Amino acid sequence: MEKTKVAIVGLGTVGSGVAKLLLDYGDRTARHAGRTLWLEQVVVRDVTKTRDCDLPAGILSDDLSRITRDPEIVAVAHLLGGLEPARTVMLALLESGKDVVTANKALLAEHGPELFDRARELGRSIAFEASVAGGIPIIANISQCLSANQIISLTAILNGTSNYVLTSMEERGLTYGEALAAAQRLGYAETDPTMDVDGTDTAQKLAILAHLAFGARIHWRDIPRQGIDMLDVADLLYAKELGYRVKLLAVAELTGGDLEVHVSPTLVKCGTPLAEVRAAYNAVSVVGDAVGRVFFHGLGAGQMPTASAVVADLIDTVVGRTAITFRTLELWSQREALVAPRAHDRMVGRFYMRFGVLDRPGVMSEITGVLGRHGISIASVIQHEAVDGETDVVPLVIMTHQTTEGATRKAKEEIDNLKAVKAGSVRMKVRD
């Protein structure tokens, strides 16, 4: 059978998984590619480091030129994290005539226009299925399988760390700190989990999906985002009492010609597909004008799910499918953005609000007065009695009817300044 030479740059968790698939299941990839994907070179920063795979002798090195100077290597799995040297390495690979497959969503979110423009200039391609939602084939489905549709909305859970933490808080009653520590022990969270729990990772992935689905050109830093790092387990329990679960949602939705886009902890109605996504799983709900609602669910990270997406992209690249799609879509090109983001304050929806208030007469009327002045109607209220002798502050939970982001933000700021209201109030979106 014909042999096509490929290479890997970066042999961490995902890179090791890609090597295993190429080396141990070559017959499988050959059946789909119509040729053998021959792993010719693997380049790493430190050749002395212990690896989670067995490589044939002589293919591991720290010399990138062993790839860039070999004209028989046609495609490279670029599996470096971060921005540098990942950006420089990708440019070097493209300029040496290689097509590239990457799993680095941060690099694409930050330098996508530069890298894609350079690939087009050189007649090369970049495939990136593994950059969003791990083993879930969402990139291919949005860019190809759903291409007959105008995508109307995209609602997703895109960070397994955050979802594991939220699941543990709700189901086991753990505090945020306890749940995060458990996630770290199990390998679901990094030693420094900041980008996962503060919404950065999700915003980077959403920027990519919004570009694919809507033609939006939004830098991830411009996406309004809030993480889960300030959540209290009490809010998850109140949400459950109200019939909801809290999820870190990424939302991109066409509204009156504008694109509503944000990342935030959100109350999701129990029994709906997104509410039932547990532990480290990811999910994406897409609504198209022709197909209606479709739902994708699976492991959003991990060695083999992500490696699965990388190898699928390698197969598409060596048989020529990626090149056709890459030229046709003109991703991150200089074309004018098809939609503009809606001002965040104009976002319409229902909201959950929790205040710590003094247990005395007249406080409720003060708060409802503020809400009324901002045009906010109350749908329901929860106020449990204070336990005798424990505290004179009680939680007041309010669910609103339809209102705007701006109205609730301003109302919360005003309520927080009332003498009867203590610090630590919470406001979250609700998605029924």
Backbone torsions as a table, in degrees:
resi	resn	phi	psi	omega
1	MET	NA	146.4	178.5
2	GLU	-56.8	142.8	-178.7
3	LYS	-113.3	128.9	175.0
4	THR	-117.3	123.9	-175.0
5	LYS	-84.7	134.0	177.8
6	VAL	-130.0	169.6	-179.2
7	ALA	-143.7	166.0	177.0
8	ILE	-127.3	135.6	170.2
9	VAL	-115.1	114.5	-177.3
10	GLY	99.8	113.8	-176.9
11	LEU	-121.9	50.9	173.4
12	GLY	-80.7	-147.9	-177.0
13	THR	-59.3	-51.7	-177.6
14	VAL	-70.4	-43.8	180.0
15	GLY	-58.0	-40.1	177.7
16	SER	-63.9	-38.5	177.2
17	GLY	-64.6	-40.0	177.6
18	VAL	-63.6	-43.9	178.8
19	ALA	-60.2	-41.9	179.5
20	LYS	-60.7	-45.1	-179.3
21	LEU	-63.7	-41.6	-178.9
22	LEU	-69.6	-40.1	-175.0
23	LEU	-84.3	-38.9	-174.3
24	ASP	-91.4	-21.7	-176.1
25	TYR	-127.6	40.7	-178.9
26	GLY	-60.4	-32.5	178.9
27	ASP	-65.0	-34.9	179.6
28	ARG	-67.4	-49.9	-179.5
29	THR	-65.6	-36.3	178.8
30	ALA	-63.0	-37.1	-179.7
31	ARG	-63.3	-37.5	-179.3
32	HIS	-83.8	-30.0	-176.7
33	ALA	-93.4	-15.7	-176.4
34	GLY	73.4	13.9	179.1
35	ARG	-163.7	163.1	177.9
36	THR	-85.3	127.1	173.1
37	LEU	-85.9	104.7	-172.1
38	TRP	-94.8	116.2	179.9
39	LEU	-76.0	103.9	-172.3
40	GLU	-91.1	-40.1	-177.1
41	GLN	-143.8	147.2	171.9
42	VAL	-131.5	123.1	-178.0
43	VAL	-114.3	130.7	-179.7
44	VAL	-133.6	168.3	177.9
45	ARG	-78.2	-38.2	-175.7
46	ASP	-127.8	105.4	-176.4
47	VAL	-73.5	-13.3	-178.3
48	THR	-86.0	-11.1	-176.8
49	LYS	-69.3	141.9	177.3
50	THR	-68.3	132.8	-176.6
51	ARG	-110.6	152.1	-178.7
52	ASP	-91.9	36.0	177.0
53	CYS	-164.5	157.3	178.1
54	ASP	-100.2	119.2	-178.8
55	LEU	-103.4	148.1	173.0
56	PRO	-60.1	149.4	-179.0
57	ALA	-60.1	139.3	170.7
58	GLY	88.6	-2.1	-177.1
59	ILE	-100.8	-11.1	-178.9
60	LEU	-93.7	130.3	177.5
61	SER	-154.9	173.8	173.6
62	ASP	-110.0	20.4	-174.3
63	ASP	-111.3	102.8	-178.5
64	LEU	-61.6	-27.6	-177.4
65	SER	-64.6	-20.6	176.3
66	ARG	-65.1	-20.3	173.1
67	ILE	-95.1	-51.6	-173.3
68	THR	-64.5	-27.0	-178.3
69	ARG	-95.7	2.8	179.0
70	ASP	-101.3	104.7	-176.1
71	PRO	-68.6	-14.9	-178.6
72	GLU	-82.1	-15.9	175.3
73	ILE	-81.7	117.5	-172.8
74	VAL	-102.1	-26.0	-176.8
75	ALA	-140.2	144.2	-176.2
76	VAL	-131.1	130.6	171.4
77	ALA	-83.4	110.0	-176.9
78	HIS	-93.7	102.5	-169.9
79	LEU	-121.9	41.2	173.7
80	LEU	-94.1	143.6	175.6
81	GLY	-94.1	173.7	176.6
82	GLY	73.2	-171.1	-175.7
83	LEU	-99.4	-40.9	176.7
84	GLU	-131.7	136.9	10.4
85	PRO	-86.1	14.1	-175.2
86	ALA	-56.9	-44.0	179.8
87	ARG	-62.1	-48.5	-178.2
88	THR	-62.3	-41.2	179.9
89	VAL	-65.1	-42.8	180.0
90	MET	-63.0	-43.0	178.0
91	LEU	-61.0	-40.7	179.0
92	ALA	-63.2	-40.2	178.9
93	LEU	-64.8	-46.0	179.0
94	LEU	-61.2	-44.4	-176.2
95	GLU	-71.0	-17.0	176.0
96	SER	-92.6	7.0	174.9
97	GLY	92.3	16.3	-178.8
98	LYS	-98.5	142.1	165.9
99	ASP	-82.4	148.2	-170.6
100	VAL	-122.5	139.1	169.9
101	VAL	-116.6	129.0	-176.9
102	THR	-131.5	154.5	173.5
103	ALA	-115.3	10.0	-170.6
104	ASN	-92.8	92.8	-177.5
105	LYS	-69.9	-33.3	-180.0
106	ALA	-63.8	-39.5	179.1
107	LEU	-64.7	-43.9	179.7
108	LEU	-68.4	-39.9	180.0
109	ALA	-65.1	-31.9	-177.2
110	GLU	-91.4	-41.6	-171.5
111	HIS	-123.1	18.1	-178.3
112	GLY	-51.3	-51.6	-179.0
113	PRO	-56.5	-46.2	-179.5
114	GLU	-61.9	-47.7	-175.4
115	LEU	-68.6	-41.6	-179.0
116	PHE	-71.6	-38.0	175.1
117	ASP	-60.8	-43.4	-178.9
118	ARG	-66.7	-40.0	177.5
119	ALA	-61.0	-42.4	178.8
120	ARG	-64.1	-42.2	179.0
121	GLU	-58.6	-35.1	-175.5
122	LEU	-92.8	-1.0	-177.9
123	GLY	70.7	27.6	-178.9
124	ARG	-109.2	175.4	179.9
125	SER	-132.0	156.6	174.4
126	ILE	-126.6	124.4	175.0
127	ALA	-110.1	144.6	-169.2
128	PHE	-149.2	31.2	179.7
129	GLU	-53.8	-39.6	-175.1
130	ALA	-74.2	-6.2	-177.0
131	SER	-75.9	-19.0	-178.7
132	VAL	-132.2	124.7	171.4
133	ALA	65.9	26.4	170.0
134	GLY	52.5	-116.0	-175.6
135	GLY	-80.4	-4.8	178.5
136	ILE	-78.5	122.6	-176.5
137	PRO	-79.6	60.3	-173.8
138	ILE	-79.1	-33.5	-179.8
139	ILE	-62.8	-49.3	-179.4
140	ALA	-63.9	-38.5	-178.1
141	ASN	-67.9	-41.5	179.5
142	ILE	-71.0	-45.4	-173.2
143	SER	-80.3	-22.6	-176.2
144	GLN	-123.2	-61.9	-171.2
145	CYS	-65.0	-29.4	-179.0
146	LEU	-105.6	21.3	-173.3
147	SER	-69.8	-14.2	175.9
148	ALA	-79.3	-4.9	-174.3
149	ASN	-105.6	152.3	157.3
150	GLN	-89.5	114.0	177.0
151	ILE	-67.4	131.8	-179.0
152	ILE	-99.0	-41.7	179.6
153	SER	-151.0	154.1	177.9
154	LEU	-139.9	117.8	-178.5
155	THR	-127.3	126.3	-168.1
156	ALA	-146.0	152.1	165.4
157	ILE	-105.7	111.5	-169.2
158	LEU	-118.1	4.6	-179.9
159	ASN	-131.5	110.8	-177.0
160	GLY	-67.1	-33.0	178.7
161	THR	-60.4	-51.5	-179.3
162	SER	-62.2	-40.6	-178.8
163	ASN	-67.7	-35.9	176.2
164	TYR	-64.5	-43.5	-179.8
165	VAL	-62.5	-46.4	-179.1
166	LEU	-64.2	-40.0	178.5
167	THR	-62.5	-42.8	180.0
168	SER	-66.0	-39.3	178.3
169	MET	-63.7	-44.8	-177.2
170	GLU	-71.4	-47.9	-171.0
171	GLU	-82.2	-29.9	-175.7
172	ARG	-112.1	-2.7	178.4
173	GLY	69.7	21.3	-179.7
174	LEU	-75.2	152.2	170.1
175	THR	-72.2	167.3	177.7
176	TYR	-56.8	-46.7	-178.6
177	GLY	-62.0	-41.1	179.3
178	GLU	-66.3	-42.6	-179.0
179	ALA	-66.4	-39.6	178.8
180	LEU	-65.4	-42.2	178.3
181	ALA	-61.1	-39.9	177.9
182	ALA	-64.0	-41.0	178.5
183	ALA	-62.7	-38.7	179.1
184	GLN	-67.9	-39.5	179.0
185	ARG	-62.6	-35.0	-177.5
186	LEU	-88.4	-2.7	179.5
187	GLY	84.5	10.5	178.2
188	TYR	-84.8	-14.5	-179.4
189	ALA	-131.5	143.6	177.8
190	GLU	-72.0	165.5	174.7
191	THR	-58.5	-41.0	171.4
192	ASP	-109.3	98.4	-173.5
193	PRO	-89.7	11.6	-169.4
194	THR	-51.1	-50.6	-174.7
195	MET	-65.3	-26.0	177.3
196	ASP	-76.7	-47.3	-170.8
197	VAL	-85.7	-17.5	-179.7
198	ASP	-94.8	4.5	176.0
199	GLY	92.5	-4.5	-177.3
200	THR	-63.3	-50.3	-179.5
201	ASP	-57.0	-44.1	-179.8
202	THR	-65.7	-41.1	179.9
203	ALA	-64.3	-38.5	178.0
204	GLN	-62.8	-42.7	178.9
205	LYS	-68.4	-38.9	179.8
206	LEU	-65.2	-37.0	178.0
207	ALA	-59.2	-40.1	178.6
208	ILE	-66.8	-47.9	-178.4
209	LEU	-65.4	-38.7	179.0
210	ALA	-64.2	-35.9	177.2
211	HIS	-66.6	-45.0	-180.0
212	LEU	-64.8	-47.1	-171.1
213	ALA	-79.7	-32.3	-171.2
214	PHE	-125.9	-4.2	-175.8
215	GLY	71.4	20.1	-179.5
216	ALA	-77.1	146.8	174.9
217	ARG	-118.9	82.7	-176.4
218	ILE	-119.0	123.0	174.6
219	HIS	-70.8	140.9	-174.9
220	TRP	-59.0	-30.6	179.7
221	ARG	-67.2	-20.3	-179.3
222	ASP	-89.8	-1.8	176.8
223	ILE	-82.4	120.6	176.9
224	PRO	-57.2	128.4	-175.7
225	ARG	-144.7	147.6	175.2
226	GLN	-141.8	135.6	-178.0
227	GLY	-94.8	-166.1	-178.2
228	ILE	-104.3	1.4	-170.2
229	ASP	-70.8	-10.2	178.2
230	MET	-110.2	9.2	-176.6
231	LEU	-76.6	146.2	175.7
232	ASP	-107.6	141.8	179.6
233	VAL	-58.1	-26.3	179.2
234	ALA	-59.1	-37.4	-178.3
235	ASP	-68.5	-34.2	176.9
236	LEU	-68.1	-34.9	179.2
237	LEU	-73.5	-38.5	174.7
238	TYR	-64.1	-41.6	178.1
239	ALA	-58.3	-42.8	180.0
240	LYS	-64.4	-38.9	177.2
241	GLU	-61.1	-32.4	-179.7
242	LEU	-86.2	-4.3	179.0
243	GLY	94.6	25.1	-176.7
244	TYR	-131.7	163.2	167.4
245	ARG	-122.5	150.0	178.5
246	VAL	-94.0	127.1	177.6
247	LYS	-131.3	147.8	172.7
248	LEU	-82.3	103.7	-174.0
249	LEU	-101.1	140.7	167.0
250	ALA	-104.8	125.3	-174.9
251	VAL	-127.0	131.1	169.3
252	ALA	-136.4	118.7	-171.7
253	GLU	-146.2	133.0	176.5
254	LEU	-74.2	127.2	-179.3
255	THR	-138.3	106.3	178.4
256	GLY	59.1	35.4	178.9
257	GLY	88.9	-13.5	176.0
258	ASP	-102.1	165.7	178.8
259	LEU	-109.1	114.7	172.9
260	GLU	-80.3	124.7	-176.7
261	VAL	-143.1	129.6	-179.2
262	HIS	-168.7	163.0	174.5
263	VAL	-127.7	126.2	-178.0
264	SER	-167.3	153.0	170.1
265	PRO	-62.5	132.4	-171.5
266	THR	-139.0	140.1	173.2
267	LEU	-79.1	121.4	-178.4
268	VAL	-116.2	132.1	-174.4
269	LYS	-59.0	127.7	177.6
270	CYS	-59.1	141.9	-179.4
271	GLY	95.1	-17.9	174.9
272	THR	-81.2	154.7	-174.7
273	PRO	-54.8	-43.9	-178.3
274	LEU	-65.1	-34.9	-179.4
275	ALA	-66.3	-24.4	-176.2
276	GLU	-92.7	4.6	177.9
277	VAL	-77.0	117.8	-172.1
278	ARG	-111.6	165.4	171.4
279	ALA	51.4	-134.3	-172.1
280	ALA	-90.8	14.8	-178.7
281	TYR	-77.4	154.5	174.0
282	ASN	-113.1	162.7	175.5
283	ALA	-157.6	149.9	177.5
284	VAL	-135.2	125.4	175.4
285	SER	-106.9	122.8	-177.0
286	VAL	-121.6	135.3	174.6
287	VAL	-115.3	122.4	174.9
288	GLY	-112.6	153.6	-175.6
289	ASP	-69.4	-22.5	178.9
290	ALA	-99.9	-46.0	-173.9
291	VAL	-81.7	-21.4	-173.5
292	GLY	82.3	-146.7	-177.2
293	ARG	-92.0	131.3	172.2
294	VAL	-126.4	151.6	-171.6
295	PHE	-133.3	130.0	-179.9
296	PHE	-118.3	134.3	-174.1
297	HIS	-143.3	136.7	177.8
298	GLY	172.6	-176.7	178.9
299	LEU	-72.1	125.2	-175.4
300	GLY	-91.6	-0.6	-179.9
301	ALA	-158.1	-174.1	-179.6
302	GLY	102.8	159.3	-172.2
303	GLN	-59.4	-61.2	-170.9
304	MET	-77.3	-38.0	175.1
305	PRO	-58.2	-43.7	-180.0
306	THR	-70.4	-40.5	177.0
307	ALA	-60.3	-36.3	177.0
308	SER	-56.0	-45.2	179.9
309	ALA	-67.9	-38.7	179.9
310	VAL	-63.3	-47.3	-177.8
311	VAL	-67.0	-37.0	175.4
312	ALA	-59.6	-41.1	176.9
313	ASP	-66.1	-37.9	176.7
314	LEU	-61.4	-42.7	178.5
315	ILE	-61.2	-49.2	179.1
316	ASP	-60.4	-34.5	-178.0
317	THR	-70.4	-46.8	-175.6
318	VAL	-71.9	-24.5	178.2
319	VAL	-90.6	-5.3	173.3
320	GLY	99.4	-2.9	-179.1
321	ARG	-68.1	-39.5	-178.5
322	THR	-61.8	-41.1	-178.1
323	ALA	-60.5	-41.1	179.8
324	ILE	-64.8	-48.2	179.7
325	THR	-62.8	-42.0	-177.5
326	PHE	-61.4	-44.2	179.6
327	ARG	-67.7	-38.5	-174.4
328	THR	-72.0	-43.1	-174.3
329	LEU	-73.9	-29.3	-177.7
330	GLU	51.1	49.0	-178.4
331	LEU	-64.1	143.9	179.7
332	TRP	49.5	38.9	177.8
333	SER	-87.5	-175.7	180.0
334	GLN	-84.9	5.0	177.3
335	ARG	-61.0	148.7	179.8
336	GLU	-65.1	142.9	178.1
337	ALA	-58.8	139.1	-177.6
338	LEU	-78.4	-27.0	178.9
339	VAL	-138.2	155.9	176.6
340	ALA	-110.7	146.1	178.6
341	PRO	-68.5	141.0	177.1
342	ARG	-75.9	142.9	174.4
343	ALA	-55.7	129.3	-171.8
344	HIS	-59.8	-36.3	-178.8
345	ASP	-64.0	-19.7	-178.8
346	ARG	-87.7	-3.5	-179.6
347	MET	-61.9	130.9	-176.2
348	VAL	-103.3	138.4	176.6
349	GLY	174.4	-175.4	174.5
350	ARG	-97.6	157.5	-175.9
351	PHE	-137.0	150.7	172.4
352	TYR	-105.5	132.1	179.3
353	MET	-134.5	134.5	176.6
354	ARG	-128.1	131.5	179.3
355	PHE	-126.4	145.0	168.8
356	GLY	-93.6	114.7	-171.9
357	VAL	-123.4	152.7	175.0
358	LEU	-66.6	138.4	-178.1
359	ASP	-84.3	80.0	-178.5
360	ARG	-148.9	159.5	-178.3
361	PRO	-63.8	147.0	173.1
362	GLY	91.8	-13.1	-177.6
363	VAL	-66.4	-43.2	-178.9
364	MET	-60.3	-40.5	-179.1
365	SER	-67.2	-32.7	176.0
366	GLU	-63.0	-45.2	-177.1
367	ILE	-69.7	-44.8	179.1
368	THR	-65.5	-29.5	175.9
369	GLY	-63.6	-43.4	177.5
370	VAL	-63.2	-46.2	179.9
371	LEU	-59.9	-42.7	179.5
372	GLY	-61.6	-40.2	179.5
373	ARG	-64.6	-24.3	178.1
374	HIS	-98.2	11.1	175.7
375	GLY	72.1	27.7	-176.4
376	ILE	-103.9	122.8	179.8
377	SER	-97.7	139.4	-177.3
378	ILE	-90.7	131.0	177.2
379	ALA	-92.5	-40.4	179.8
380	SER	-159.3	161.2	-178.5
381	VAL	-137.9	140.7	170.0
382	ILE	-123.1	125.5	172.6
383	GLN	-142.3	103.7	178.7
384	HIS	-79.9	152.0	179.8
385	GLU	-68.9	147.7	175.1
386	ALA	-71.1	145.5	175.3
387	VAL	-79.0	126.9	-175.2
388	ASP	-52.1	129.9	174.0
389	GLY	82.3	-10.1	-177.0
390	GLU	-84.2	-50.6	-175.2
391	THR	-162.1	157.3	174.2
392	ASP	-102.8	10.0	177.4
393	VAL	-109.0	130.2	180.0
394	VAL	-123.6	151.4	177.1
395	PRO	-79.3	137.3	175.7
396	LEU	-120.6	116.3	-178.0
397	VAL	-109.4	127.6	-177.5
398	ILE	-124.4	132.0	170.2
399	MET	-107.9	128.0	-177.3
400	THR	-93.6	164.0	163.9
401	HIS	-80.9	-173.4	179.8
402	GLN	-57.8	130.7	177.5
403	THR	-154.6	-161.8	-178.8
404	THR	-119.0	158.2	174.8
405	GLU	-55.2	-46.8	-177.5
406	GLY	-63.0	-42.4	-178.9
407	ALA	-63.3	-44.4	-178.3
408	THR	-71.0	-34.5	178.6
409	ARG	-63.7	-47.1	-178.8
410	LYS	-67.3	-39.2	179.0
411	ALA	-63.9	-42.7	179.3
412	LYS	-61.9	-43.2	178.9
413	GLU	-59.7	-40.5	-179.7
414	GLU	-70.5	-41.4	179.8
415	ILE	-65.3	-38.1	179.5
416	ASP	-60.3	-23.2	-178.7
417	ASN	-89.7	-3.8	176.6
418	LEU	-69.7	143.3	-178.2
419	LYS	-64.4	-27.4	-177.6
420	ALA	-84.3	-1.5	-176.7
421	VAL	-111.9	130.9	-178.8
422	LYS	-94.6	165.2	-178.4
423	ALA	-65.7	156.7	174.2
424	GLY	102.3	21.5	179.2
425	SER	-70.4	160.0	-173.9
426	VAL	-132.9	142.0	175.3
427	ARG	-137.6	127.2	178.6
428	MET	-137.0	152.1	176.2
429	LYS	-73.1	158.2	177.5
430	VAL	-125.0	133.0	178.1
431	ARG	-126.6	107.2	-176.3
432	ASP	-81.3	NA	NA
